Amino acid sequence: MSLLHKPFQRRTWTTITRTGDGLTLHALGHKVWPYIWLRDSCVSPASVHPSTKQKLHRTSDIPLDIAPIDGEGGVRVVEAGLEIQWNDGTRSMFEKHWLERHASPVGVEMFHWDNTLKQLPWTRASIVSSPSLFLPYQEILSSDEGLEKAMVQLSKYGLLFVRGVPNDESSDENCELKKLAEIFGELRKTFYGLVWNVISLKDSKNIAYTNLELGLHMDLL
């Protein structure tokens, strides 16, 4: 069933075609919206908790034969968007801007993507212009703003210099370097453990366990 106001009228976003398993909004790239997907995406208080914004149903709870009720009351175009009365008794309201956003993968990606943490390639000339390349340890430790600057810097450029890390305490458990690392995330143990001693061994099978200088290297490629 096609809902057209008059013959030969230019199609607007309100032009809808109902089929057995979905709706087509012609002005939004002739996007076909499956009924199951629309019902699962309902944000009414019966479907999404008003304060927690969490779904109150499982996707698997939706009947495979879900559809708008028959007649004009099943699908209504209103000023704010699209209103659907489902055959399971639920009423859904999909706002126009929400439909436009979800009409294409590009729109959804732009909605979810945040350029704040977009990774940026850099050169020696460009990296020095970053205002957060060098940060004081105490600023990161004492304020959420300082920690945010450090995390954004590290996420965007992959490079951060932290100045003024105290080295008075040198034990494995209490050194400031360990505390600094744990601010950014969990320290994962290797099969060697969290820390281990590298010593010179007779007839070593690994150059790391000799008294030779390693220099810059990568382990066990």
Short mmCIF file of the C-alpha atoms (twelve columns), coordinates in Angstrom:
data_MODEL
# 
_entry.id   MODEL 
# 
loop_
_atom_site.group_PDB 
_atom_site.id 
_atom_site.type_symbol 
_atom_site.label_atom_id 
_atom_site.label_alt_id 
_atom_site.label_comp_id 
_atom_site.label_asym_id 
_atom_site.label_seq_id 
_atom_site.Cartn_x 
_atom_site.Cartn_y 
_atom_site.Cartn_z 
_atom_site.pdbx_PDB_model_num 
ATOM 1   C CA . MET A 1   0.000  0.000   0.000  1 
ATOM 2   C CA . SER A 2   1.484  3.343   -1.017 1 
ATOM 3   C CA . LEU A 3   0.506  6.435   0.949  1 
ATOM 4   C CA . LEU A 4   0.522  9.303   -1.548 1 
ATOM 5   C CA . HIS A 5   -1.296 12.579  -0.959 1 
ATOM 6   C CA . LYS A 6   -2.183 13.086  -4.613 1 
ATOM 7   C CA . PRO A 7   -1.232 11.577  -8.021 1 
ATOM 8   C CA . PHE A 8   2.163  12.625  -9.415 1 
ATOM 9   C CA . GLN A 9   3.086  14.484  -6.227 1 
ATOM 10  C CA . ARG A 10  6.839  14.687  -5.714 1 
ATOM 11  C CA . ARG A 11  7.819  12.089  -3.144 1 
ATOM 12  C CA . THR A 12  8.754  13.406  0.270  1 
ATOM 13  C CA . TRP A 13  10.019 11.556  3.315  1 
ATOM 14  C CA . THR A 14  6.383  10.916  4.176  1 
ATOM 15  C CA . THR A 15  5.936  8.664   1.136  1 
ATOM 16  C CA . ILE A 16  5.690  5.131   2.487  1 
ATOM 17  C CA . THR A 17  5.151  1.734   0.946  1 
ATOM 18  C CA . ARG A 18  4.060  -1.129  3.204  1 
ATOM 19  C CA . THR A 19  5.012  -4.691  2.335  1 
ATOM 20  C CA . GLY A 20  4.601  -7.981  4.139  1 
ATOM 21  C CA . ASP A 21  7.786  -7.639  6.178  1 
ATOM 22  C CA . GLY A 22  8.849  -3.997  6.084  1 
ATOM 23  C CA . LEU A 23  8.335  -0.326  5.290  1 
ATOM 24  C CA . THR A 24  9.963  1.615   2.471  1 
ATOM 25  C CA . LEU A 25  10.595 5.342   2.965  1 
ATOM 26  C CA . HIS A 26  11.250 6.439   -0.584 1 
ATOM 27  C CA . ALA A 27  12.817 9.841   0.047  1 
ATOM 28  C CA . LEU A 28  15.405 8.269   2.366  1 
ATOM 29  C CA . GLY A 29  17.184 6.415   -0.412 1 
ATOM 30  C CA . HIS A 30  14.263 3.964   -0.788 1 
ATOM 31  C CA . LYS A 31  15.462 2.452   2.463  1 
ATOM 32  C CA . VAL A 32  13.600 -0.708  3.460  1 
ATOM 33  C CA . TRP A 33  13.013 -0.929  7.220  1 
ATOM 34  C CA . PRO A 34  12.234 -4.511  8.345  1 
ATOM 35  C CA . TYR A 35  9.405  -4.681  10.866 1 
ATOM 36  C CA . ILE A 36  11.455 -6.833  13.243 1 
ATOM 37  C CA . TRP A 37  14.290 -4.291  13.233 1 
ATOM 38  C CA . LEU A 38  11.939 -1.368  13.784 1 
ATOM 39  C CA . ARG A 39  10.119 -3.106  16.625 1 
ATOM 40  C CA . ASP A 40  13.454 -4.014  18.253 1 
ATOM 41  C CA . SER A 41  14.549 -0.378  17.924 1 
ATOM 42  C CA . CYS A 42  11.464 1.015   19.646 1 
ATOM 43  C CA . VAL A 43  12.379 3.548   22.349 1 
ATOM 44  C CA . SER A 44  8.981  3.889   23.996 1 
ATOM 45  C CA . PRO A 45  8.870  3.497   27.812 1 
ATOM 46  C CA . ALA A 46  7.455  -0.004  27.295 1 
ATOM 47  C CA . SER A 47  10.583 -0.995  25.395 1 
ATOM 48  C CA . VAL A 48  13.365 1.126   26.924 1 
ATOM 49  C CA . HIS A 49  13.669 2.073   30.595 1 
ATOM 50  C CA . PRO A 50  13.237 5.875   30.850 1 
ATOM 51  C CA . SER A 51  16.209 6.551   33.151 1 
ATOM 52  C CA . THR A 52  18.691 3.739   32.482 1 
ATOM 53  C CA . LYS A 53  18.020 3.771   28.707 1 
ATOM 54  C CA . GLN A 54  18.357 -0.012  28.674 1 
ATOM 55  C CA . LYS A 55  16.130 -2.318  26.656 1 
ATOM 56  C CA . LEU A 56  13.355 -4.041  28.552 1 
ATOM 57  C CA . HIS A 57  13.075 -6.868  26.044 1 
ATOM 58  C CA . ARG A 58  15.288 -9.346  24.258 1 
ATOM 59  C CA . THR A 59  15.501 -9.254  20.499 1 
ATOM 60  C CA . SER A 60  14.463 -12.902 20.524 1 
ATOM 61  C CA . ASP A 61  11.219 -11.915 22.290 1 
ATOM 62  C CA . ILE A 62  9.924  -10.197 19.150 1 
ATOM 63  C CA . PRO A 63  7.509  -12.416 17.175 1 
ATOM 64  C CA . LEU A 64  8.652  -13.260 13.660 1 
ATOM 65  C CA . ASP A 65  5.251  -12.131 12.363 1 
ATOM 66  C CA . ILE A 66  5.483  -8.684  13.985 1 
ATOM 67  C CA . ALA A 67  3.828  -6.044  11.815 1 
ATOM 68  C CA . PRO A 68  1.764  -2.867  12.075 1 
ATOM 69  C CA . ILE A 69  -1.941 -3.401  12.554 1 
ATOM 70  C CA . ASP A 70  -4.080 -3.216  9.437  1 
ATOM 71  C CA . GLY A 71  -5.634 0.040   8.352  1 
ATOM 72  C CA . GLU A 72  -4.521 3.657   8.502  1 
ATOM 73  C CA . GLY A 73  -3.866 3.450   12.247 1 
ATOM 74  C CA . GLY A 74  -1.060 0.952   11.746 1 
ATOM 75  C CA . VAL A 75  1.400  3.440   10.249 1 
ATOM 76  C CA . ARG A 76  0.889  7.169   10.664 1 
ATOM 77  C CA . VAL A 77  3.084  10.006  9.461  1 
ATOM 78  C CA . VAL A 78  2.935  12.816  12.003 1 
ATOM 79  C CA . GLU A 79  4.775  16.112  12.229 1 
ATOM 80  C CA . ALA A 80  7.509  14.703  14.461 1 
ATOM 81  C CA . GLY A 81  8.087  11.485  12.539 1 
ATOM 82  C CA . LEU A 82  6.609  8.041   12.092 1 
ATOM 83  C CA . GLU A 83  4.136  6.419   14.461 1 
ATOM 84  C CA . ILE A 84  3.490  2.660   14.344 1 
ATOM 85  C CA . GLN A 85  0.863  0.643   16.189 1 
ATOM 86  C CA . TRP A 86  2.146  -2.940  16.306 1 
ATOM 87  C CA . ASN A 87  0.084  -6.095  16.352 1 
ATOM 88  C CA . ASP A 88  1.617  -7.003  19.744 1 
ATOM 89  C CA . GLY A 89  -0.026 -3.938  21.323 1 
ATOM 90  C CA . THR A 90  3.085  -1.722  21.409 1 
ATOM 91  C CA . ARG A 91  3.035  1.789   19.995 1 
ATOM 92  C CA . SER A 92  6.351  3.125   18.633 1 
ATOM 93  C CA . MET A 93  7.357  6.631   17.670 1 
ATOM 94  C CA . PHE A 94  10.366 7.126   15.391 1 
ATOM 95  C CA . GLU A 95  11.442 10.750  15.100 1 
ATOM 96  C CA . LYS A 96  12.308 12.143  11.694 1 
ATOM 97  C CA . HIS A 97  15.951 12.895  12.534 1 
ATOM 98  C CA . TRP A 98  16.370 9.323   13.860 1 
ATOM 99  C CA . LEU A 99  15.045 7.868   10.618 1 
ATOM 100 C CA . GLU A 100 17.318 10.117  8.564  1 
ATOM 101 C CA . ARG A 101 20.336 9.095   10.656 1 
ATOM 102 C CA . HIS A 102 19.669 5.375   10.265 1 
ATOM 103 C CA . ALA A 103 18.820 5.544   6.586  1 
ATOM 104 C CA . SER A 104 22.430 4.873   5.587  1 
ATOM 105 C CA . PRO A 105 25.538 3.268   7.110  1 
ATOM 106 C CA . VAL A 106 27.351 6.594   6.679  1 
ATOM 107 C CA . GLY A 107 24.787 8.405   8.840  1 
ATOM 108 C CA . VAL A 108 25.058 5.837   11.614 1 
ATOM 109 C CA . GLU A 109 28.857 5.924   11.488 1 
ATOM 110 C CA . MET A 110 28.937 9.722   11.691 1 
ATOM 111 C CA . PHE A 111 26.614 9.611   14.718 1 
ATOM 112 C CA . HIS A 112 28.804 7.146   16.625 1 
ATOM 113 C CA . TRP A 113 32.218 8.396   15.500 1 
ATOM 114 C CA . ASP A 114 34.039 10.930  17.640 1 
ATOM 115 C CA . ASN A 115 36.961 12.736  16.000 1 
ATOM 116 C CA . THR A 116 38.366 13.552  19.443 1 
ATOM 117 C CA . LEU A 117 40.211 10.219  19.503 1 
ATOM 118 C CA . LYS A 118 40.862 9.904   15.775 1 
ATOM 119 C CA . GLN A 119 44.373 8.563   15.245 1 
ATOM 120 C CA . LEU A 120 46.651 11.063  13.545 1 
ATOM 121 C CA . PRO A 121 49.867 10.293  11.690 1 
ATOM 122 C CA . TRP A 122 52.666 12.627  12.704 1 
ATOM 123 C CA . THR A 123 56.168 13.734  11.813 1 
ATOM 124 C CA . ARG A 124 58.872 15.246  13.970 1 
ATOM 125 C CA . ALA A 125 57.803 18.686  12.759 1 
ATOM 126 C CA . SER A 126 54.100 18.193  13.497 1 
ATOM 127 C CA . ILE A 127 54.252 16.315  16.808 1 
ATOM 128 C CA . VAL A 128 55.990 19.169  18.605 1 
ATOM 129 C CA . SER A 129 52.891 21.347  18.085 1 
ATOM 130 C CA . SER A 130 50.789 19.080  20.282 1 
ATOM 131 C CA . PRO A 131 50.202 20.950  23.579 1 
ATOM 132 C CA . SER A 132 49.919 17.699  25.569 1 
ATOM 133 C CA . LEU A 133 53.020 15.935  24.286 1 
ATOM 134 C CA . PHE A 134 54.793 16.637  27.606 1 
ATOM 135 C CA . LEU A 135 52.671 16.490  30.771 1 
ATOM 136 C CA . PRO A 136 53.636 16.691  34.456 1 
ATOM 137 C CA . TYR A 137 53.058 13.508  36.429 1 
ATOM 138 C CA . GLN A 138 51.241 15.338  39.208 1 
ATOM 139 C CA . GLU A 139 48.781 16.890  36.758 1 
ATOM 140 C CA . ILE A 140 47.815 13.438  35.470 1 
ATOM 141 C CA . LEU A 141 47.644 12.039  38.985 1 
ATOM 142 C CA . SER A 142 45.657 14.815  40.625 1 
ATOM 143 C CA . SER A 143 42.955 15.850  38.161 1 
ATOM 144 C CA . ASP A 144 40.499 14.289  35.746 1 
ATOM 145 C CA . GLU A 145 41.336 17.034  33.252 1 
ATOM 146 C CA . GLY A 146 45.023 16.118  33.315 1 
ATOM 147 C CA . LEU A 147 44.273 12.427  32.893 1 
ATOM 148 C CA . GLU A 148 41.923 13.200  30.006 1 
ATOM 149 C CA . LYS A 149 44.613 15.213  28.237 1 
ATOM 150 C CA . ALA A 150 47.073 12.351  28.658 1 
ATOM 151 C CA . MET A 151 44.654 9.734   27.343 1 
ATOM 152 C CA . VAL A 152 43.595 11.834  24.356 1 
ATOM 153 C CA . GLN A 153 47.232 12.538  23.504 1 
ATOM 154 C CA . LEU A 154 48.140 8.860   23.715 1 
ATOM 155 C CA . SER A 155 45.080 7.751   21.745 1 
ATOM 156 C CA . LYS A 156 45.578 10.263  18.932 1 
ATOM 157 C CA . TYR A 157 49.340 10.174  18.532 1 
ATOM 158 C CA . GLY A 158 50.516 7.051   20.363 1 
ATOM 159 C CA . LEU A 159 53.218 9.126   22.041 1 
ATOM 160 C CA . LEU A 160 53.262 10.817  25.453 1 
ATOM 161 C CA . PHE A 161 56.094 12.036  27.658 1 
ATOM 162 C CA . VAL A 162 55.366 12.215  31.398 1 
ATOM 163 C CA . ARG A 163 57.666 14.492  33.352 1 
ATOM 164 C CA . GLY A 164 58.503 14.422  37.032 1 
ATOM 165 C CA . VAL A 165 57.725 10.787  37.868 1 
ATOM 166 C CA . PRO A 166 59.242 10.262  41.374 1 
ATOM 167 C CA . ASN A 167 61.836 7.501   41.668 1 
ATOM 168 C CA . ASP A 168 62.399 7.474   45.441 1 
ATOM 169 C CA . GLU A 169 60.416 4.263   45.826 1 
ATOM 170 C CA . SER A 170 61.873 1.500   43.674 1 
ATOM 171 C CA . SER A 171 60.092 -1.630  44.874 1 
ATOM 172 C CA . ASP A 172 58.095 -3.605  42.339 1 
ATOM 173 C CA . GLU A 173 54.819 -3.076  44.177 1 
ATOM 174 C CA . ASN A 174 55.084 0.590   45.103 1 
ATOM 175 C CA . CYS A 175 57.185 2.321   42.466 1 
ATOM 176 C CA . GLU A 176 55.570 5.338   40.831 1 
ATOM 177 C CA . LEU A 177 56.090 3.923   37.336 1 
ATOM 178 C CA . LYS A 178 53.748 1.047   38.178 1 
ATOM 179 C CA . LYS A 179 51.188 3.492   39.568 1 
ATOM 180 C CA . LEU A 180 51.435 5.560   36.402 1 
ATOM 181 C CA . ALA A 181 50.842 2.538   34.180 1 
ATOM 182 C CA . GLU A 182 47.844 1.434   36.256 1 
ATOM 183 C CA . ILE A 183 46.210 4.829   35.766 1 
ATOM 184 C CA . PHE A 184 45.869 4.024   32.066 1 
ATOM 185 C CA . GLY A 185 44.832 0.395   32.397 1 
ATOM 186 C CA . GLU A 186 45.377 -3.002  33.911 1 
ATOM 187 C CA . LEU A 187 48.888 -4.440  33.939 1 
ATOM 188 C CA . ARG A 188 48.728 -7.873  32.361 1 
ATOM 189 C CA . LYS A 189 50.974 -10.617 33.601 1 
ATOM 190 C CA . THR A 190 53.022 -12.646 31.149 1 
ATOM 191 C CA . PHE A 191 53.923 -16.293 31.658 1 
ATOM 192 C CA . TYR A 192 57.051 -14.958 33.384 1 
ATOM 193 C CA . GLY A 193 54.893 -13.157 35.944 1 
ATOM 194 C CA . LEU A 194 54.426 -9.429  36.533 1 
ATOM 195 C CA . VAL A 195 58.162 -8.805  36.944 1 
ATOM 196 C CA . TRP A 196 61.194 -11.042 36.715 1 
ATOM 197 C CA . ASN A 197 64.962 -10.804 36.964 1 
ATOM 198 C CA . VAL A 198 67.125 -10.939 33.854 1 
ATOM 199 C CA . ILE A 199 70.446 -12.519 34.781 1 
ATOM 200 C CA . SER A 200 73.459 -13.820 32.922 1 
ATOM 201 C CA . LEU A 201 73.315 -17.587 32.520 1 
ATOM 202 C CA . LYS A 202 75.968 -19.998 31.324 1 
ATOM 203 C CA . ASP A 203 75.120 -21.503 27.920 1 
ATOM 204 C CA . SER A 204 72.076 -19.227 27.619 1 
ATOM 205 C CA . LYS A 205 69.634 -19.925 24.795 1 
ATOM 206 C CA . ASN A 206 68.556 -16.288 24.646 1 
ATOM 207 C CA . ILE A 207 70.862 -13.312 24.256 1 
ATOM 208 C CA . ALA A 208 68.822 -11.497 26.904 1 
ATOM 209 C CA . TYR A 209 70.293 -13.855 29.527 1 
ATOM 210 C CA . THR A 210 73.897 -12.943 28.782 1 
ATOM 211 C CA . ASN A 211 76.079 -9.991  29.766 1 
ATOM 212 C CA . LEU A 212 76.012 -8.599  26.230 1 
ATOM 213 C CA . GLU A 213 74.401 -5.229  25.573 1 
ATOM 214 C CA . LEU A 214 70.992 -5.590  23.948 1 
ATOM 215 C CA . GLY A 215 70.445 -2.042  22.740 1 
ATOM 216 C CA . LEU A 216 67.215 -1.318  20.936 1 
ATOM 217 C CA . HIS A 217 65.580 -4.604  19.890 1 
ATOM 218 C CA . MET A 218 62.358 -6.557  19.455 1 
ATOM 219 C CA . ASP A 219 61.825 -9.802  21.305 1 
ATOM 220 C CA . LEU A 220 61.617 -13.179 19.588 1 
ATOM 221 C CA . LEU A 221 60.212 -12.169 16.248 1 
# 
